[in-house]
Amino acid sequence: MGMLSKRKGKEGEREVAGLLRQHGYEGRRGVQYRGLEGAQDVVGLPGASIEVKRTQRLDLYGALEQARAARLEGEVGVVFHRRNACDWVVVMDAHDFMRLWSKVRPA
């Protein structure tokens, strides 16, 4: 991974952690910044295993698999993605989304 990619990745993780804090959660970068592989990119959103991708081209299913691989028992794999000059978007498995949505807006 090149220096620019690493820098963009770190900046993206900081942005997502900040976004979580703006909404009242204790967002912070995960332990992978210490060189530990397989850890979540950002922690602090209860029930979510977060993978952050700050890139122009996203391997959607690869990123979602990374989020799933790092999740703990009972967590949902979530990908936060942002391209240059765009807002953050969240990607997750449709079944997980429907389960969460049904808690917000029961059928």
Residue pairs with C-beta under 8 A, 6 or more apart in sequence:
1 9
5 55
8 54
8 55
9 52
9 54
10 29
10 33
11 54
12 52
12 53
12 54
12 80
12 82
13 29
13 30
13 33
13 41
13 42
13 52
14 29
15 54
15 82
15 88
16 27
16 41
16 42
16 50
16 52
16 80
16 88
17 27
17 28
17 29
17 42
17 44
18 27
19 27
19 80
19 88
20 26
20 27
20 42
20 44
20 45
21 27
21 44
25 44
25 45
25 46
26 44
27 42
27 43
27 44
27 45
28 42
28 43
28 44
29 41
29 42
29 43
30 39
30 40
30 41
30 42
30 43
30 50
31 39
32 38
32 39
32 40
32 41
38 69
38 70
39 70
40 49
40 50
40 51
40 67
40 70
40 71
41 50
41 51
41 52
42 50
42 52
42 80
43 50
45 78
47 74
47 75
47 76
48 75
48 76
48 77
48 78
49 67
49 68
49 70
49 71
49 72
49 75
49 76
49 77
49 78
50 67
50 78
50 79
50 80
51 63
51 64
51 66
51 67
51 70
51 77
51 78
51 79
51 80
52 79
52 80
52 81
53 63
53 79
53 80
53 81
53 82
54 81
54 82
55 81
55 83
56 83
56 84
58 79
58 81
60 79
60 91
63 79
63 81
63 91
64 77
64 79
64 91
64 92
64 93
65 77
66 79
67 77
67 78
67 79
68 77
70 77
71 77
76 92
76 93
76 96
76 100
77 92
77 93
77 96
78 90
78 91
78 92
79 90
79 91
79 92
80 88
80 89
80 90
81 88
81 89
81 90
81 91
82 88
82 89
